[in-house]
Each structure stands twice: as C-alpha cells, then as structure tokens.
C-alpha cells in the first residue's frame, strides 16, 4: 500500500496491484472507498493541457450553476493527484461491478450468450443511448468540452437496468483544440482515419452515431459485403476512411450487410434520417475553399440524438415473442411483423398515433407517440418548451389509458379523449391524433 496526495489536500491509500492497466495509465483501487485512481505511466501523458482539462472537470460537480443531474452518467474526476505541482493522475468514482463495456452488448455472438431480459430491450438500449448523448451534450454546453474518445470501450453499461457510465474523461478537450488521442479505429471519423483533419471538429459525433447503430442494430454501419482491398490493413483504412459507405445507404447497394439483419429503416424515419445525416452526408470528405471538410458540419449534434432517442421509446410496442432480442419494435405504416424476430400477431389493433405540436401551430419533428396502455406521459409531452429528459426513473405526470370507452390521456384527475383530429392535452399542448391498424396484440 502507498499514499498519494490530492490537490484538495486529501491523502489516498491505494492497493499495490492495479485493477487494470494499459500503455498510458493504470487504475488502482483506493482502500475503504468507492473511488479509484488513474495514474499515468509517463509524464508526457499528463501534459499541461490535460491537467487543465481534468481540473476543469473536477470543478464541474461543485459548481451549482453548471451541475445538472443529467450529467450523472459521467465518471467525473473528483480530485487531481499531484507531485511537485505536476499531475500524476486523478481520482474518480468506482464504476459498479455489474456494468460491462458497451461492446459486450453490441455484437450478435455476444447476444447469444445472454437472455433477452439481461441484454436489454430496444427501448432500454435507446434510453441508455439517450442518457449518453444527453450527458455528453450537456457537458459541452456547461464547459465547452467535447468527449473526443466517445467509443464503446469507454462506456460501461447494463441496458436492462438503464445504467451507464462514461469513463476516461481525461481525453475531453475544449472545442477547437488539437486532439490528444486518436480514438479507436472502428469509431473514428473518416477524416481522422485518412489524416485529413486530425484535430477537426465534430469527429466525436461520428463516433456516437457508430455506437448507436451498433447497439440497436447489432452491426457496424460501415461494414458490409464490400471488400475494397485484399490486404486487411489497407481494406480497413478504405472501409472506415477513404471508401466509407453506409451499409444501409438508400441509393448505393454495393456494401449491403451480410446475412439476416435488421434494416436501419426498422427504427423509423426519424432515426433513419439521423443515421443518413451521419453516414451519408457526414462522411463527405470534399473540401471547402478554406480547406475545411463538407461532411463534419452536417452530422447531427448530440442534443438532437438525445431528443430523438427519447421519443423513439414512445413509438415502441412490446413484441409477444419471449425470445425476441428487441422485445418490442417501433410501429410504422406498412409494418406486418416484428423486424427483430419476424413474429406476426394473429390479431391486429387500432392504435392512436399522437403527433405533438411545437407550440407554434406546427408539428414538432420526431415528437410522435404510439398509444399503448399505461404508457407514461412526462412534462416534455405537455410543454413543448421543455426538452425531453432521458434520466431514468423519473416520475410520470400522467399516462395513456384504454378502457371500454376508448383511449384517453390521463393527467392528474383530467381525462382527455384521444379522438381523431386536433385536441389539446392538459396544459394546452396541441396534439394531432390519428388511428392506424397494426399487427399487435393489446394486453
């Protein structure tokens, strides 16, 4: 055991053997506390800029005007370990032992090792992704810092419990600063892979889109049947960089996925459009006259992902097949079977589709709910000025109910009939209701 001094003046006793380690740093458990210390293996890994970034993150939780509960998934540093004024590492909360690297929940072969109830449903996965994008987005708003290494290995999760934790935040950078780390190849934006713009902005938005595609569809968005070069190393560079081609590209089928897969369109038009913006428009490496690239500026921001993923959960209905990995699916016109398992219900039902208004007499993009018994209503459903919040276990303010008289929105003691056409929910938010028939079995 040895003791280390924090900038706060606290002394930390750490175990002799590291819990984990890599080329850059090792992580040690602090005795008697739910804390760990990340110690850098070389002083150049703890350079002045990284030290400033870690100090900025340490101050975030203790600054009331900046701290928000939505930042909770971030394993923020709590203290800096110093020696002679230099940063040797930092203290951070220990991650609960039941959380696993997100990559464990992404791959089809891993899914076969878990019961569907353990792996998490599509709705649970979407909410975990919404938590991640929400936390990263709010970090940018609060500090101006971007999580440039926003990848599967740096996110720990248990989707079935709606738990997630973002680790290794010391790679976060102020916008516009040169990147400290390259990131992980399969998550790297094409301009990083090709060396076009090593320090370019918005590369982390590509990384998050890869993570979202992988977690919900169980496959990498740029991996399909296309082989660009017989040399594996060259092929990877082309696949993720110079020749990057979305496997679900609406107008180019050269790289379609192999085997039985769930198409990206099964997630609905709103999520599909975000993926198209990320992997069609967002990977355009054409240069502007000033040398900047066309694609990065077209990638969806994290706040838009958080909003759309939260509303995705409102469109998912349960799949009755107990072996279905999605355990539910977003309903949309023309759907006649579960896209995940192929289950077809013998009966159908007419469900209310609620299109929420934006408060200015127009439809709010993506703000659509499919009525289902006991589906909760939250504050953002009633007030268009309130952004959706992906934080788990929030108390609802109402629900969608169905009885012998039909479908209703219940808020407090007020029941609003969901009759076709325009109606107003409690609080005055306009909503357009229409009914469509779907191959589902109501409880």
C-alpha positions in Angstrom: 0.0 0.0 0.0 1.1 3.6 -0.7 -0.3 7.0 -0.1 -0.8 9.7 -2.7 -1.7 13.4 -2.2 -4.5 15.1 -4.0 -4.6 18.8 -4.9 -7.5 19.1 -2.4 -5.1 18.2 0.4 -6.6 14.7 0.9 -4.4 11.7 1.1 -5.4 8.5 -0.7 -4.2 4.9 0.2 -4.1 2.7 -2.9 -3.6 -1.0 -3.4 -0.2 -2.3 -4.5 -1.5 -4.0 -7.6 -3.5 -2.2 -10.3 -7.1 -3.2 -11.2 -6.4 -2.6 -14.9 -3.7 -1.0 -17.0 -2.7 -0.1 -20.5 0.1 1.7 -22.3 -0.9 5.1 -21.0 -2.1 4.6 -17.4 -3.0 2.1 -14.7 -6.1 2.2 -12.4 -5.7 1.5 -8.7 -8.5 0.9 -6.1 -8.5 3.3 -3.1 -8.7 1.4 0.2 -12.0 1.7 2.0 -13.7 4.0 -0.5 -15.8 3.6 -3.7 -13.1 5.5 -5.6 -10.2 4.6 -7.9 -7.1 6.5 -9.1 -5.9 6.6 -12.6 -2.1 7.0 -12.6 -0.2 7.9 -15.9 2.7 5.7 -16.8 4.7 8.5 -18.4 4.8 12.2 -17.6 4.0 13.2 -21.2 0.6 11.6 -20.8 -0.1 14.1 -18.0 0.8 17.2 -20.0 -0.2 20.7 -19.1 -3.3 20.8 -21.3 -4.6 17.5 -20.0 -4.0 18.7 -16.4 -6.1 21.8 -17.1 -8.9 19.8 -18.7 -9.0 17.4 -15.7 -9.1 20.4 -13.3 -12.0 21.9 -15.2 -13.9 18.6 -14.9 -13.2 18.4 -11.2 -14.8 21.8 -10.6 -18.0 20.9 -12.6 -19.8 18.9 -9.9 -19.1 21.6 -7.3 -20.3 24.5 -9.4 -24.1 24.7 -8.8 -24.8 26.9 -11.9 -23.3 24.3 -14.1 -24.2 20.9 -12.5 -27.2 19.1 -13.7 -28.5 15.6 -12.8 -28.3 14.7 -16.5 -24.5 14.7 -16.1 -24.6 11.8 -13.6 -23.5 9.1 -16.2 -20.1 10.9 -16.5 -17.5 9.5 -14.2 -16.1 12.9 -13.5 -12.7 13.3 -11.7 -13.1 14.3 -8.1 -9.5 15.3 -7.3 -6.1 15.6 -9.0 -3.1 13.6 -7.8 0.0 15.8 -7.7 3.7 15.7 -7.1 5.8 18.8 -7.1 3.0 20.7 -8.8 2.7 18.2 -11.6 -0.3 16.0 -12.3 0.4 12.3 -11.9 -3.2 11.2 -12.3 -6.7 11.8 -10.9 -9.4 10.3 -8.6 -12.8 9.2 -10.0 -15.7 7.2 -8.7 -15.5 3.4 -8.9 -17.9 2.0 -11.6 -20.4 -0.5 -10.2 -19.2 -4.1 -10.9 -22.4 -5.1 -12.7 -21.6 -2.7 -15.6 -19.9 -4.1 -18.7 -18.2 -2.5 -21.7 -20.9 -1.4 -24.1 -19.2 -3.5 -26.9 -20.4 -6.6 -24.9 -24.0 -5.8 -25.7 -23.4 -4.8 -29.4 -22.3 -8.0 -31.1 -24.7 -10.7 -32.3 -22.4 -13.5 -31.0 -22.5 -11.8 -27.6 -26.3 -11.6 -27.7 -26.5 -15.4 -27.9 -24.7 -15.6 -24.5 -27.4 -13.6 -22.7 -31.1 -14.0 -22.1 -33.0 -11.2 -23.9 -34.1 -9.9 -20.5 -30.5 -9.5 -19.4 -29.3 -7.9 -22.7 -31.9 -5.2 -22.6 -34.7 -4.4 -24.9 -34.6 -2.0 -27.8 -36.4 0.6 -25.7 -33.9 0.2 -22.9 -31.0 0.4 -25.3 -32.4 3.6 -26.9 -32.8 5.2 -23.4 -29.2 4.3 -22.5 -28.0 5.9 -25.7 -30.2 8.9 -24.9 -28.6 9.2 -21.5 -25.1 9.0 -23.1 -25.8 11.6 -25.7 -27.6 13.9 -23.2 -24.8 13.8 -20.7 -22.1 14.5 -23.4 -24.2 17.3 -24.9 -24.8 18.9 -21.5 -21.0 18.7 -20.8 -20.4 20.6 -24.0 -22.9 23.3 -23.0 -21.6 23.6 -19.4 -17.8 23.6 -20.1 -17.2 23.8 -23.9 -15.5 20.4 -23.7 -16.1 17.6 -26.2 -15.7 13.9 -25.4 -13.4 13.1 -28.3 -13.0 9.4 -27.4 -16.7 8.7 -27.2 -16.5 5.0 -28.0 -17.8 1.6 -26.9 -14.8 0.7 -24.8 -15.2 4.0 -22.8 -18.9 3.4 -22.0 -19.9 0.8 -19.4 -23.5 -0.2 -19.2 -26.2 -2.7 -18.3 -29.0 -1.8 -20.6 -31.6 -3.9 -18.9 -31.1 -1.7 -15.7 -30.9 1.6 -17.7 -27.4 2.0 -16.2 -24.4 3.5 -18.0 -21.1 5.2 -17.1 -18.7 7.2 -19.3 -15.1 6.7 -18.2 -11.7 8.0 -19.2 -13.0 11.6 -19.4 -9.4 13.0 -19.3 -9.4 12.9 -23.1 -12.1 15.6 -23.2 -11.0 18.7 -25.0 -12.1 22.3 -25.3 -13.7 22.8 -28.7 -11.2 23.7 -31.4 -8.2 22.2 -29.5 -5.9 19.6 -31.1 -6.9 16.1 -30.2 -4.8 14.3 -27.6 -5.9 10.8 -28.6 -6.7 9.3 -32.0 -9.6 7.3 -30.6 -10.5 3.7 -31.6 -10.3 2.8 -35.3 -13.8 1.4 -35.8 -15.3 4.6 -34.2 -13.0 7.1 -35.8 -14.5 9.5 -38.3 -13.2 9.1 -41.8 -11.3 12.4 -41.7 -9.3 11.0 -38.7 -8.7 7.7 -40.4 -7.4 9.4 -43.5 -5.5 12.1 -41.8 -7.5 14.9 -43.5 -8.2 16.8 -40.3 -6.5 15.3 -37.2 -7.8 18.0 -34.9 -11.0 18.6 -36.8 -14.3 19.3 -35.0 -17.3 17.1 -34.7 -15.5 13.8 -35.1 -17.0 12.6 -31.9 -20.4 12.9 -33.4 -19.5 10.2 -35.9 -18.3 8.0 -33.0 -21.6 8.4 -31.2 -23.6 7.5 -34.3 -21.5 4.4 -34.8 -22.2 3.4 -31.2 -25.9 4.0 -31.6 -26.1 2.0 -34.8 -24.1 -0.9 -33.4 -26.1 -1.1 -30.1 -29.5 -1.0 -31.7 -28.9 -3.0 -34.9 -26.0 -5.2 -33.7 -23.7 -4.3 -36.6 -21.2 -1.6 -37.6 -22.7 0.9 -40.0 -19.8 0.8 -42.5 -19.2 -3.0 -42.5 -21.0 -4.9 -45.3 -20.2 -7.2 -48.1 -17.8 -4.8 -49.9 -14.1 -5.8 -49.9 -12.0 -2.8 -51.0 -8.6 -4.4 -50.9 -7.2 -7.9 -50.3 -4.8 -6.5 -47.7 -6.7 -6.4 -44.4 -4.9 -3.3 -43.1 -5.5 -1.4 -46.4 -9.0 -2.6 -46.5 -9.8 -1.3 -43.0 -8.4 2.2 -43.9 -10.6 2.2 -47.0 -13.6 0.8 -45.2 -13.6 3.3 -42.4 -11.9 6.2 -44.3 -11.4 6.8 -48.0 -14.2 4.5 -49.2 -16.6 4.6 -46.2 -20.1 3.6 -47.4 -23.1 3.1 -45.1 -24.4 -0.4 -45.4 -28.0 1.0 -45.4 -27.2 3.7 -47.9 -30.6 4.5 -49.6 -29.1 4.9 -53.1 -26.0 2.7 -53.1 -26.2 -1.1 -52.5 -22.6 -2.0 -53.0 -22.0 -2.5 -49.3 -25.2 -4.1 -48.1 -25.0 -6.2 -44.9 -24.5 -9.9 -45.0 -26.9 -12.4 -43.5 -30.2 -11.9 -41.7 -30.1 -8.3 -40.4 -32.4 -5.7 -39.1 -32.5 -2.8 -41.5 -31.9 0.7 -40.1 -35.3 1.7 -41.6 -37.0 -0.5 -39.0 -36.1 2.1 -36.4 -38.4 4.6 -38.1 -37.9 7.5 -40.4 -36.6 9.9 -37.7 -33.7 7.7 -36.5 -33.1 6.6 -40.1 -32.7 10.3 -41.1 -30.2 10.9 -38.3 -28.1 7.9 -39.5 -28.3 9.1 -43.1 -27.0 12.5 -42.0 -24.2 10.9 -40.1 -23.1 8.2 -42.6 -24.0 9.7 -45.9 -23.8 13.5 -45.6 -21.5 13.4 -42.6 -18.7 11.3 -44.3 -18.3 13.6 -47.3 -14.6 14.4 -47.4 -14.9 17.1 -50.1 -13.0 20.2 -49.1 -14.4 23.8 -49.0 -12.3 26.6 -50.4 -10.8 27.2 -46.9 -9.7 23.6 -46.6 -12.4 22.5 -44.2 -14.4 19.5 -44.9 -18.1 19.4 -46.0 -19.2 16.3 -44.1 -18.5 17.0 -40.4 -20.7 20.1 -40.2 -23.6 18.0 -41.4 -23.5 15.5 -38.6 -26.4 15.5 -36.1 -25.5 17.1 -32.8 -25.7 15.1 -29.6 -28.7 17.1 -28.3 -30.6 16.1 -31.4 -29.7 12.4 -30.8 -30.8 12.6 -27.2 -34.2 14.1 -28.1 -34.9 11.6 -31.0 -33.8 8.6 -29.0 -36.0 9.6 -26.1 -39.0 9.9 -28.5 -38.1 6.6 -30.1 -39.1 4.9 -26.9 -42.6 6.4 -27.3 -43.1 4.6 -30.5 -42.1 1.1 -29.4 -44.7 -1.5 -28.5 -44.0 -4.9 -26.9 -43.2 -8.0 -29.1 -45.1 -11.1 -27.7 -42.2 -13.4 -28.7 -40.3 -14.1 -25.4 -37.1 -14.9 -27.4 -37.1 -11.6 -29.3 -33.9 -9.7 -28.6 -35.6 -6.3 -29.3 -38.6 -7.4 -27.1 -40.5 -4.6 -28.9 -40.4 -2.6 -32.1 -41.3 0.8 -33.4 -44.6 0.7 -35.2 -44.9 2.4 -38.5 -47.2 2.3 -41.5 -46.9 -0.9 -43.6 -45.3 -3.0 -40.8 -46.7 -6.5 -40.7 -44.1 -8.3 -38.5 -41.5 -7.6 -35.8 -38.3 -6.6 -37.6 -36.2 -8.3 -34.9 -37.7 -11.8 -34.8 -40.2 -11.9 -37.6 -43.1 -12.6 -35.2 -46.6 -11.9 -36.8 -49.5 -11.4 -34.5 -52.7 -13.3 -35.4 -54.7 -10.3 -34.4 -54.4 -6.6 -35.0 -55.4 -3.4 -33.2 -56.1 0.2 -34.0 -53.7 2.4 -32.1 -53.8 6.1 -31.6 -50.8 8.0 -33.1 -50.1 11.3 -31.3 -48.2 14.0 -33.2 -47.2 16.6 -30.7 -47.1 20.3 -31.7 -44.2 22.7 -31.3 -46.2 25.4 -29.6 -46.4 27.5 -32.7 -49.1 25.6 -34.6 -46.7 23.2 -36.3 -45.8 19.5 -35.8 -42.6 19.1 -33.7 -40.2 16.9 -35.8 -39.9 13.4 -34.4 -42.3 14.1 -31.5 -44.6 11.2 -32.1 -46.1 8.8 -29.6 -47.9 5.5 -30.3 -50.6 5.0 -27.8 -50.2 1.9 -25.6 -52.0 1.0 -22.3 -50.2 2.7 -19.3 -47.6 4.4 -21.5 -46.3 7.2 -19.3 -46.5 10.9 -20.0 -43.8 13.3 -18.9 -43.5 17.0 -18.6 -42.0 17.4 -22.1 -45.1 15.7 -23.6 -47.3 18.5 -22.3 -44.9 21.5 -22.7 -43.0 22.0 -25.9 -40.7 24.4 -24.2 -39.3 21.5 -22.1 -36.7 19.3 -23.7 -37.1 15.5 -23.3 -35.1 14.1 -20.4 -33.6 10.6 -20.7 -32.8 10.4 -17.0 -34.2 7.0 -15.8 -36.9 6.5 -13.1 -38.5 10.0 -13.4 -42.0 10.1 -12.0 -44.5 10.5 -14.8 -47.2 13.1 -14.6 -49.8 11.0 -16.5 -50.3 8.1 -18.8 -52.2 6.8 -21.8 -55.1 4.6 -20.8 -57.6 2.4 -22.6 -60.9 1.4 -21.3 -64.3 0.3 -22.7 -65.0 3.9 -23.9 -61.7 4.2 -25.8 -58.3 5.8 -25.5 -57.5 8.7 -23.2 -54.6 10.8 -21.9 -54.8 10.9 -18.2 -53.0 13.8 -16.4 -53.9 14.1 -12.7 -57.7 13.8 -12.5 -58.2 15.0 -16.0 -59.1 12.6 -18.9 -58.6 13.9 -22.4 -60.3 11.7 -25.0 -57.9 10.8 -27.9 -60.4 11.4 -30.7 -59.2 11.7 -34.3 -58.1 15.2 -35.2 -56.7 18.1 -33.2 -57.0 18.1 -29.4 -55.3 19.7 -26.5 -53.7 17.8 -23.6 -53.7 19.1 -20.1 -51.6 22.2 -20.1 -52.7 23.2 -23.5 -50.2 21.4 -25.8 -51.8 20.7 -29.2 -51.6 17.2 -30.5 -52.9 15.6 -33.7 -54.4 12.2 -33.2 -55.0 9.6 -35.9 -55.7 5.9 -35.6 -53.8 3.2 -37.6 -54.2 -0.6 -37.7 -51.1 -2.6 -36.7 -50.4 -6.3 -36.2 -50.1 -6.1 -32.5 -51.9 -7.8 -29.6 -53.2 -5.5 -26.9 -52.9 -6.7 -23.3 
